[in-house]
Amino acid sequence: MKKNITNKNIEVKQRKRNIKNIYPIGYKDNPLTGVMEFDEVTAPRIRMLFDILAKETPSDEVLINVINIFLKGGFLEVYSTIQNPFYCGFIRKNGNLYQGIHTPLVSIQTWEMANENLAKVLDRLLKPIAFYRQEIMKFSKK
């Protein structure tokens, strides 16, 4: 019994050790230096994603193309990527933002504009759902 507990503790410690070097898409760990750096493959894609969303509020067609080209996880992955302040140089911990020591992938202005435009898209996509929900609630009360 004690041996099983010890093995489980070792496994948990190993998992924690592996988790600490997981970075957001666009960054990677350099195994030689142990320092985080841009990933040459994904960083340009993420930067372009921010640039596209920062320039204008995309149409549904543009948004679908962006999701298909840049990220395989769909809208939620795009949303969580754009919402992540790590990309503009900040770290969120316990609900607070702290200036990171890492190199930002995009400027603060680009990050803010991309978030504003993505919020507009989200409002546009969720309005029909809210409308139908209200209609269903009215119908069920009768």
TIPAGU-119870 format. One line per 8 residues: number of its first residue (from 1); their letters; for each residue x, y, z of N, C-alpha, C. Coordinates in steps of 0.02 Angstrom, whole numbers, plus 50000, padded with zeros to 5 digits. Each point is the difference from the previous one (the first is absolute). Last residue first. Layout:
BEGIN
NUM) a) X,Y,Z,X,Y,Z,X,Y,Z; ...
This chain:
BEGIN
142) kksfkmie) 47645,51475,48901,49928,50001,49981,49965,49936,50017; 50239,50041,50026,49960,50029,50056,49925,49998,49984; 50168,49931,49841,49993,49950,50054,49959,50026,50058; 50052,50141,49813,49957,49946,49979,49988,49951,50058; 50154,50175,50030,49932,50028,49995,49951,49943,49985; 50227,49945,50000,49977,50013,50068,49929,50027,50000; 50106,49969,49793,49985,49935,50030,49973,50010,50071; 50078,50190,49889,49938,49976,49969,49979,49932,50030
134) qryfaipk) 50207,50093,50066,49944,50039,50027,49933,49975,49972; 50194,49904,49914,49991,49978,50069,49942,50038,50032; 50069,50060,49784,49963,49938,50000,49988,49974,50071; 50131,50195,49977,49932,50012,49976,49959,49936,50003; 50230,49987,50051,49963,50033,50054,49927,50012,49979; 50144,49914,49838,49991,49950,50051,49959,50029,50058; 50069,50144,49823,49945,49954,49980,49986,49947,50053; 50181,50151,50045,49933,50032,50000,49945,49953,49977
126) llrdlvka) 50244,49951,50004,49957,49978,50055,49931,50032,50001; 50175,50050,49836,49985,49929,49996,49950,49978,50054; 50080,50225,49993,49962,49987,49939,49979,49926,49997; 50141,50068,50176,49933,50029,50008,49956,49983,49940; 50225,49939,49985,49965,49958,50048,49929,50025,50012; 50143,50130,49867,49981,49938,49964,49960,49955,50047; 50090,50192,50094,49946,50018,49954,49976,49938,49962; 50187,49975,50139,49939,50008,50041,49941,50019,49955
118) lnenamew) 50211,49989,49901,49975,49933,50014,49937,50002,50043; 50112,50201,49955,49967,49974,49939,49973,49930,50010; 50123,50099,50177,49939,50039,49988,49962,49971,49940; 50210,49908,50049,49950,49980,50049,49935,50038,49990; 50184,50057,49865,49978,49932,49983,49946,49977,50048; 50103,50206,50046,49956,50005,49941,49974,49931,49980; 50158,50008,50177,49937,50032,50020,49951,50003,49942; 50219,49919,49958,49963,49953,50043,49932,50029,50018
110) tqisvlpt) 50148,50138,49883,49975,49947,49957,49959,49951,50040; 50108,50168,50120,49948,50029,49959,49968,49947,49954; 50188,49943,50132,49940,50007,50042,49942,50026,49959; 50186,49865,49866,49998,50060,50042,49935,50001,50040; 50116,49764,49929,49965,50056,49969,50001,50060,50047; 50121,49808,50058,49992,49983,49930,49966,50056,49962; 50163,50018,50229,49931,49995,49975,49999,49984,49925; 50187,49927,50186,49991,50046,49943,49929,49992,49974
102) higqylng) 50063,49953,50264,50006,49971,49933,49990,50054,49947; 49976,50021,50241,50069,50014,49978,50012,49971,49930; 49759,50100,50114,50043,49941,49993,50071,50020,49980; 49794,50126,50143,50045,50007,49943,50046,49940,49998; 49755,49979,50108,50068,50020,50017,50040,50006,49936; 49724,49980,50100,50048,50002,49945,50067,50026,50024; 49785,49858,50128,50038,50062,49993,50047,49994,49940; 49858,49819,50082,49957,50055,49979,50035,50066,49992
94) nkrifgcy) 50116,49795,50057,49950,50013,50052,49957,50061,49984; 50179,49998,49834,50006,49953,50055,49951,50022,50054; 50096,50054,49730,49942,50003,50044,50008,49946,50054; 50176,50149,49833,49983,49935,50028,49942,50010,50047; 50114,50143,49772,49976,49996,50069,49985,49928,50019; 50070,50091,49776,50052,50010,50050,49978,49997,50073; 49875,49959,49787,50021,50070,50000,50047,50016,50058; 49912,49779,49967,50025,50019,49933,50020,50074,49997
86) fpnqitsy) 49897,49900,50194,50070,49978,49993,50030,50026,49935; 49765,50018,50072,50044,50059,50004,50075,49983,49995; 49769,49877,49900,50057,49988,50043,50048,50060,50000; 49796,49971,49863,49988,50025,50068,50062,49996,50044; 49998,49909,49778,49995,50073,49996,49992,50030,50069; 50002,49765,49985,50065,50027,49980,49998,50076,49999; 49801,49883,50044,50046,49996,50057,50069,50026,49983; 49839,49993,49825,49978,50045,50054,50049,49999,50058
78) velfggkl) 50033,49848,49824,50014,50068,49977,49984,50049,50056; 49942,49780,50040,50072,50007,50002,50021,50070,49977; 49773,49944,49988,50021,50005,50070,50075,50008,50006; 49901,49963,49784,49989,50067,50026,50025,50007,50072; 50113,49798,49874,49938,50036,49987,49997,50067,50036; 50185,49829,49985,49952,49992,50054,49936,50038,49992; 50203,50003,49858,49959,49940,49988,49945,49993,50052; 50131,50225,49893,49994,49958,50059,49952,49942,49988
70) finivnil) 50070,50159,49823,50047,50011,50055,49996,49948,50055; 49859,50001,49796,50071,50007,49981,50045,49998,50061; 49761,49992,50026,50024,49940,49964,50074,50003,49984; 49895,50188,50102,49999,49943,50046,50029,49938,49966; 49971,50190,49868,50053,50012,50049,50005,49940,50048; 49822,50004,49846,50065,49987,49966,50058,50007,50048; 49787,50056,50081,50004,49927,49988,50066,49982,49966; 49954,50229,50029,50012,49967,50064,50007,49925,49992
62) vedsptek) 49938,50127,49813,50070,50012,50017,50017,49965,50065; 49777,49993,49936,50040,49962,49953,50075,50007,50015; 49842,50129,50122,49996,49929,50019,50045,49958,49956; 50079,50248,50023,49936,49970,49983,50002,49927,50021; 50153,50183,50129,49995,49955,49943,49928,49977,49987; 50109,50230,50100,49957,49947,50025,49988,49953,49941; 50229,50134,50003,49929,50011,49991,49961,49943,50031; 50240,50029,50034,49987,50049,49947,49927,50017,49993
54) alidflmr) 50093,49832,50152,50009,50069,50024,49981,50052,49948; 49998,49761,49957,49945,50019,50045,50006,50071,50025; 50173,49913,49862,49936,49997,49963,49943,50024,50044; 50212,49981,50101,49999,50055,49952,49934,50002,49962; 50041,49819,50149,49989,50063,50036,49994,50058,49951; 50059,49796,49906,49932,49995,50028,49982,50065,50037; 50220,49973,49926,49956,50017,49945,49927,49998,50022; 50162,49930,50154,50008,50072,49988,49952,50023,49944
46) irpatved) 50013,49771,50041,49965,50034,50055,50004,50075,49991; 50120,49869,49848,49928,49989,49992,49960,50037,50053; 50238,49999,50012,49975,50043,49946,49925,49992,49988; 50100,49858,50166,50000,50071,50019,49976,50045,49943; 50036,49755,49980,49934,50024,50022,49999,50074,50017; 50202,49891,49915,49944,49976,49961,49935,50034,50021; 50210,50039,50111,50005,50026,49932,49940,49979,49957; 50012,50048,50267,49999,49941,49958,49996,50025,49927
38) femvgtlp) 50106,50138,50217,49948,49993,49951,50007,49935,49962; 50094,50000,50249,50011,50040,49940,49942,49991,49952; 50108,49945,50272,49943,50001,49955,50017,50045,49941; 50187,49861,50143,49965,50064,49996,49943,49995,49951; 50179,49838,50053,49948,49999,50052,49959,50063,50001; 50191,49922,49853,50008,50055,50047,49950,49998,50057; 50001,49826,49835,50071,50014,50013,50010,50053,50053; 49782,49934,49916,50029,49950,50046,50074,50013,50015
30) ndkygipy) 49791,50168,49945,50063,49981,49969,50035,49951,50046; 49730,50052,49972,50056,49997,50046,50062,49980,49961; 49779,50139,49902,50026,49934,50015,50059,50006,50048; 49767,50141,49875,50061,49999,50040,50023,49928,50009; 49803,50047,49882,50043,50054,49975,50066,50005,50037; 49781,49905,50118,50015,49989,49929,50041,50061,49976; 50022,49962,50260,49946,50010,49952,50024,49989,49928; 50126,49863,50191,49990,50070,49982,49941,50007,49952
22) inkinrkr) 50124,49825,50192,49950,50003,49947,49984,50073,49988; 50151,49900,50172,50028,50025,49938,49952,49997,49941; 49948,49923,50226,50025,50068,50008,50030,50028,49935; 49913,49770,50031,49951,50052,49986,50031,50070,50001; 50126,49802,50059,49987,50005,49928,49953,50057,49983; 50044,49953,50227,50063,50021,49969,49991,50009,49924; 49823,49908,50125,50007,50071,50014,50063,50028,49967; 49966,49768,49986,49950,50036,49960,50006,50075,50011
14) qkveinkn) 50134,49862,50133,50024,50000,49931,49951,50037,49954; 49938,49971,50225,50056,50046,49995,50027,50003,49929; 49833,49842,50045,49972,50068,50005,50056,50051,49993; 50064,49774,50011,49965,50014,49937,49973,50071,49999; 50095,49922,50200,50052,50010,49950,49969,50018,49933; 49855,49940,50173,50031,50065,50014,50054,50016,49948; 49901,49788,49992,49953,50051,49978,50028,50069,50012; 50124,49818,50080,50001,50001,49927,49953,50053,49972
6) tinkkm) 49997,49964,50233,50064,50030,49980,50005,50005,49924; 49816,49886,50089,49995,50071,50014,50063,50036,49978; 50000,49766,49987,49955,50029,49950,49993,50075,50009; 50123,49878,50161,50037,50003,49938,49958,50032,49945; 49903,49952,50209,50043,50059,50004,50040,50009,49935; 49865,49808,50016,49959,50060,50000,50043,50063,50000
